[in-house]
Amino acid sequence: MDSLKKFKENKLTTKELNDFKIELHSKYINMLQANNDFFKSKEEKQQGKIDNQELEKYKAKSVEAKAEFKKICGSKIFIDNYKTILKIYNSTTKKNSSIILEQAKEELNYAKNLKKEFKDSVKDHGRGAQLTKLDKVAVKVENLKFKYAPDFPYALNEVNFEINDGEYVAVIGHNGSGKSTLSKILIGVLSAQEGHVSIYGNVVTRDNLDQARKFLGIVFQNPDNQFIGSSVEADIAFGLENKRVNPKDMQKIIYDSAKKVGMENFLDKEPLNLSGGQKQRVAIASALALNPDILIFDEATSMLDPKGNREIKEIMVELRDKMKKTIISITHDMDEILNADKVIVMNAGRLVKIGKPEEVLKDKEFLRGIKLEIPFLSLVEEALDKEGIKIKHSQNMDELVKQLCK
Ligand SMILES: Nc1ncnc2c1ncn2[C@@H]1O[C@H](COP(=O)(O)OP(=O)(O)OP(=O)(O)O)[C@@H](O)[C@H]1O
């Protein structure tokens, strides 16, 4: 049988491969969560809040989650497929002419590496990229198209945008508009079928993905499942240890990163006893320790109470203003767009608007039409405008009040 035919018979479909990557990601997150719950229950047991039986339940859940993660890493559909493809690939003599086979090997190699990389992708960014900055544009997305499977509709369709170095960009859109898909592509969990992502002028490919990721720090939605260490200090240290940072330098890096988010007095605290906002601050400190240029906040405020939500938004602004970081915030929270330099509006997989917040907010009917809520502040500005009171766009209520009281 020729190798192409053999390959076609053995190939994972796009859908199977994408499902595998997503499942792997989700099992990994579950494992972290269960691990944290177990840590927390140990402390609660010491404090006499729960009994041994309860503690054992948490332990069992954590063991189960670890086993599930291991299971998916070694899942038959994946390993068998990978081995078969490799065997066919290795036995074929006309490697150069067999482009499909070459692509298949790459694709499967990539998926295989994911299990190694996932630990890193959560904690381990910005470790001094080896790729050179070739451009002032931090992130450029060109004609990006992505489908979860060939017969599915496009989850992303001809998406184009640029994010300049030092810019704060909010990506908004109703459920199903493509925000999560875009974020998964930016952090390299999924790869687009068409189009490119460039980071500082480097087109991201499978070969340089790991290096390109070093420019990125990521803060996820759920503050609880981003911890690995048993104290704030250990947690921030985790990524540094992985990068084999000289232990002599670590103390200072940990302290400085914690200080940037106002957590320097919490270094010996157990992360799970912190508030949601504080946990997210530690997650930001862990990312900052590796000095990434770009920070992606993936719905990072959505599980926080109003205080935590405010804290994190303020930190995002500070990171841009004081540390000149590029901020990409993928969010449901329309209020957040007021802080941004640029807003990207997604709808049904397409980028439907891009511009400064005041430009995007001009067309309120359009935003309402794609089921987006207008920020309260803009409604106030609109009402004032109708009364003939002209004011500049404000980022928050304090600014608005100041303008009115001038
Ligand atoms: N794993 C998947 N398999 C198949 N289709 C998917 C998968 N994940 C998302 N989709 C589809 O892709 C499209 C974009 O979804 P996506 O999750 O990126 O949107 P979103 O804007 O992040 O939505 P939400 O705010 O609800 O998270 C939707 O039509 C969705 O149904």
The ligand as an SDF file (V2000), in Angstrom:
LIG
                    3D

 31 33  0  0  0  0  0  0  0  0999 V2000
  -14.3530   22.5980   21.1730 N   0  0  0  0  0  0  0  0  0  0  0  0
  -15.1930   23.0410   20.2440 C   0  0  0  0  0  0  0  0  0  0  0  0
  -15.6440   22.2140   19.2630 N   0  0  0  0  0  0  0  0  0  0  0  0
  -16.4710   22.6730   18.3190 C   0  0  0  0  0  0  0  0  0  0  0  0
  -16.9130   23.9570   18.2370 N   0  0  0  0  0  0  0  0  0  0  0  0
  -16.5020   24.8130   19.1850 C   0  0  0  0  0  0  0  0  0  0  0  0
  -15.6250   24.4070   20.2360 C   0  0  0  0  0  0  0  0  0  0  0  0
  -15.3890   25.4960   21.0180 N   0  0  0  0  0  0  0  0  0  0  0  0
  -16.0750   26.5200   20.4830 C   0  0  0  0  0  0  0  0  0  0  0  0
  -16.7450   26.1190   19.3900 N   0  0  0  0  0  0  0  0  0  0  0  0
  -17.5910   26.9720   18.5140 C   0  0  0  0  0  0  0  0  0  0  0  0
  -16.7810   28.0030   17.9810 O   0  0  0  0  0  0  0  0  0  0  0  0
  -17.4910   29.2430   17.9570 C   0  0  0  0  0  0  0  0  0  0  0  0
  -16.6930   30.3020   18.7430 C   0  0  0  0  0  0  0  0  0  0  0  0
  -16.6870   29.9150   20.1030 O   0  0  0  0  0  0  0  0  0  0  0  0
  -15.7570   30.5800   21.2180 P   0  0  0  0  0  0  0  0  0  0  0  0
  -15.8250   29.7030   22.4260 O   0  0  0  0  0  0  0  0  0  0  0  0
  -14.4460   30.9110   20.6430 O   0  0  0  0  0  0  0  0  0  0  0  0
  -16.5480   31.9480   21.4930 O   0  0  0  0  0  0  0  0  0  0  0  0
  -16.4670   32.9370   22.7510 P   0  0  0  0  0  0  0  0  0  0  0  0
  -16.6560   34.3030   22.2110 O   0  0  0  0  0  0  0  0  0  0  0  0
  -15.2330   32.6870   23.5230 O   0  0  0  0  0  0  0  0  0  0  0  0
  -17.7180   32.4970   23.6070 O   0  0  0  0  0  0  0  0  0  0  0  0
  -17.8670   32.5120   25.2090 P   0  0  0  0  0  0  0  0  0  0  0  0
  -17.8870   33.9420   25.5910 O   0  0  0  0  0  0  0  0  0  0  0  0
  -19.1750   31.8160   25.4150 O   0  0  0  0  0  0  0  0  0  0  0  0
  -16.7030   31.7510   25.7640 O   0  0  0  0  0  0  0  0  0  0  0  0
  -18.8550   28.9620   18.5310 C   0  0  0  0  0  0  0  0  0  0  0  0
  -19.7340   28.7510   17.4530 O   0  0  0  0  0  0  0  0  0  0  0  0
  -18.6760   27.6970   19.3220 C   0  0  0  0  0  0  0  0  0  0  0  0
  -19.8480   26.9310   19.3460 O   0  0  0  0  0  0  0  0  0  0  0  0
  1  2  1  0
  2  3  1  0
  2  7  2  0
  3  4  2  0
  4  5  1  0
  5  6  2  0
  6  7  1  0
  6 10  1  0
  7  8  1  0
  8  9  2  0
  9 10  1  0
 10 11  1  0
 11 12  1  0
 11 30  1  0
 12 13  1  0
 13 14  1  0
 13 28  1  0
 14 15  1  0
 15 16  1  0
 16 17  2  0
 16 18  1  0
 16 19  1  0
 19 20  1  0
 20 21  2  0
 20 22  1  0
 20 23  1  0
 23 24  1  0
 24 25  2  0
 24 26  1  0
 24 27  1  0
 28 29  1  0
 28 30  1  0
 30 31  1  0
M  END
$$$$
